[in-house]
Amino acid sequence: MLALLFKNFIRSKGTKIGLIFLLLICFISLLIGQQFQEKQQNNIVEAVNYQKKHIARNAAFHKDEMGLLLYYIKFSLINKTLPINSLSIGQRDVNPSIQSVTIRGLEGQKYDSELNNPNNLLSGNIDFSFVLIYLFPLLIIVFSYNLVSEEKESGTWKIVATQSGNTFLYILKLFYIRILSLIALLTIVLFIAVLFLNIPFDKSLLTFYIIGFLYILFWFAICFFIVSLHKNSNFNAVILLTIWLFLIIILPATINTYIVNQYPIPEALELTVKQRNAYHEKWDMDKKITMDQFYDHYPQFAHYPLPNTEFSWLWYYAMQQAGDDDSVKQSQELENKLEQRNRASQLIAQFVPTLHAQIQLNEIAKADLGNQLLFLKETKQFHEKMRLYFYSKIFDNADVSKENWSKFKVETFNDSSETSFSKAFLPLLIFNLALIGLGWMNFRKSKNYFF
Amino acid sequence: MKSLHTEILIAKHLKNSVFKNTAVFIIMLFIGLILLYAVLSGWKNYTSQNKTSEKHQHESREDWLKNPDKNPHRMAHYGNFAFRKSTPLSVFEFGMEPFFGNAIFLEAHKQNTANFSEAGFSSSMLRFGEISIAMVLQILMPLLIFFLGFNAVAAERENGTLKLLLSQGISWKQLLMGKILGIVSVIMMLFIPTILILVFIWLLLQNFTISADETIKMFLFILFHFIYLIFFCAIAVLISASGKTPKKALISLIGIWLVFTIILPRTTQAIGAYIYEAPSKIQFQSNIEKDILKQGDSHNPNDLHYKAIKDSLLSTYKVDSVQKLPFNYSGFIMTEGEKISSKIYNEHLEKLLTVYEKQNSFSKAVSFIDPYIAIKNLSMGLSNTDYDSYIDFQKKAEAYRYNMAQKMNALQVKYISNIKPGPNDKPLTIGKEHWADIAEFHYEPKGITDVLKSEIISVISIILWIIMLFVFIRIAAKNLKAI
């Protein structure tokens, strides 16, 4: 019987067109992912080469002054791009995956944006997560909106009901076939992605797969529930599409607008203005004020006395440091706001499966806001490390040629935060169980209605 | 006149039957609520963004003027900010604004990109879009129209009333026009109040003092959205008339909606970005640096270009060292350096922008078959939240930056002595009154003529649809069958 049902399902022209269409878009999304991956890799190669040449050239020009040399030299930190990122590009198209900073004030450099065509950002990427979240549900709806109603409308339902002993089991089989075909599609595409994009078999991929699996089940669960209401095909189609519209477009957009308005960030602009002023005003102030502040922050450099000259690098970098130190309040406030945004998004998303799936997939791919915040924190530490290394050399005016410049290689930040299984799967699981349970109850209640 | 009477009758009938369905009430109420939410959040967004950028623009100007006497080069590095203000229409159409970045720091020898975009500080949610009036008008309303219109003719066919209608002497054309009119009248019950609120808020935001430019933009914004919605009403009726059953008509209409609003905008843009790959920032900057090194690097003491300038200056003024020149030598060199680096930067930027233009060309061309893309581009243009406005802002900010840096260099050339102060002398300065010579940065969004010029494709395609609409109705009226 199952084989027969399957043949019947797969023979339908609509089914074939739908599956082939979806498969095609999946391939396109993999291609786009591959291009993204290539671009990221090229950027890294470029950054490595650039840094090497850039440091060597500047070290040759400014041989005599360590302070002047460090004014120019930029060091790069890379936010590691996992291969799985090609499946879910997330925020990585907006946020730069490479930060290049000099040891001067950090706050003025930290938020430098990537070059982007805003048109591309606006329309968004067709990565695999888009196909999974937007388009899979549509096919699921098309496959199952008329599952019982069509047979009722065409009058064949009575035959089915009398011929199969258990109509509920029959309905389950119909769903089972459709679920199986879409899960097969997901599996095939992910398998091809593994080969094509060199994605390693690991926990991330497994989590990705299970979320995809649960997400597909979620939409089938919705369809199951709607089918259990025994309405006509037209009603089912309209109501399912309305649910799709609501979960994919209206609700996420509303929540996003809410979060942006709830946690506004005027601190972003305040920060840069404050940092600039804090640094520049020191040029016209008594040097002692700047130096005392600097010695307070770094007692380990207190033994460097201010030279008796109008300009000195010690004073210069102390001024730069003051720019960061004086704007620390705004910086902290901005960081807090962004964390709040991230937390609020994740919290609300647990109640909206589409959002939850998107955010989780981005989190697995290390392309979410959380990853960006960690990268910014790491940038700060990286910057601090470079600062501390060079401060004493600058203040001693160490010999530029004695430094082994080739050892300053591009560094990589590896976001090691783990996604917890319960956080990733539980919301989807609960929604699925609830919908299936409700649908099952409806079917049981209306048992007599079948005949 | 008699024929129009028939059409109005059909329209009235459709309207009545639509409102017999309680689901329609619920959906209309729901869309009304979303519209209200969109207005409120758009308003809040607009006022807070403009308040902060105005405040900072003002403060940074004061900070600039407050600077004490100093070397003009210090001021060139002190720099200025360019803040972007939103236009009144952007309350309704956010366009690309969330992806733009609101501030650019303008400093000597350094071209910055705009930072602090809303997108950079957002969780992945932003990718689902934002609720705005434009989004409701452009995406949700067409869907509502399709829900209202899918059985406009198909249901009559299924019930058998279509034959009756036609046998009573009503022509296909009258029937189609009547049905379209009916859906339009339902939609207008949402559209007109929305427009009234829109205009009211728009007036409020400008304290009821409006410029001719803004008024034309607003008028066109309303007009084009009106045409856009009518277009979907016509499509709904035409598909409904050609579909055998209401179900088939509904599925076709949903398919059309999906292709127009979700699939085509993303795919065309993706194809463009796939074919024409743009350089990353690090590539872009390192290419510029390479070219500058070739041309002449003012920071390299042995650079050939600058050595030649030095030698020619020494021989023209018949002196043996730069200190003896009658003007400030390093100011002169920096003027030259700024000139070279800006020229090279702008050349590379032009190249980059050409790549972006090519990326966008696919989706621009598609506006001939996808009304959504055309209206989106046009409404973004009218509210100055489109790609061209963004580039325009960046270019004007860069022009301001260049002008500021060169003015500071000129002051240095003119007023700063050529003899370097000793290590313990006070630095050379000029009076603070010079700072006011630099005018405040003020960005004026593109006027209506420029907008229409850059959105000419969208305008043409909208005009083409109006023509197409009549042609389709004519063809349909001739070829449609009752059964």
Interface residues (C-beta under 8 A of the other chain):
Chain A: I28 L31 I32 Q35 K39 N42 N43 E46 A47 Y50 H54 F61 Y72 S76 G90 Q91 V94 N95 P96 I98 S100 G108 Y111 D112 S113 E114 L115 N116 N117 P118 N119 N120 L121 L122 S123 G124 N125 I126 F130 Y134 L138 V142 S233 N234 A237 V238 L241 T242 L245 I248 I249 I250 P252 A253 T254 I255 N256 T257 Y258 I259 V260 N261 P264 I265 P266 A268 L269 E270 T272 V273 R276 N277 H280 W283 D284 N308 T309 E310 F311 L338 R341 N342 S345 Q346 A349 T354 L355 Q358 I359 N362 A367 D368 L369 Q372
Chain B: A23 I27 I34 Y37 S41 K44 N45 S48 T52 S53 H56 E59 S60 D63 N67 P68 K70 R74 H77 Y78 G79 F81 F83 G95 M96 F99 F100 G101 N102 A103 F105 N112 T113 A114 N115 F116 S117 E118 A119 G120 F121 S122 S123 S124 M125 L126 R127 F128 G129 E130 I131 M135 I139 L140 L143 F147 P246 K247 L250 I251 I254 L258 I262 P265 R266 T267 Q269 A270 G272 A273 Y274 E277 A278 P279 S280 K281 I282 Q283 F284 S286 E289 H299 N300 P301 L352 Y356 Q359 N360 S363 Y387 Y390 P421 P423 N424 D425 K426 P427
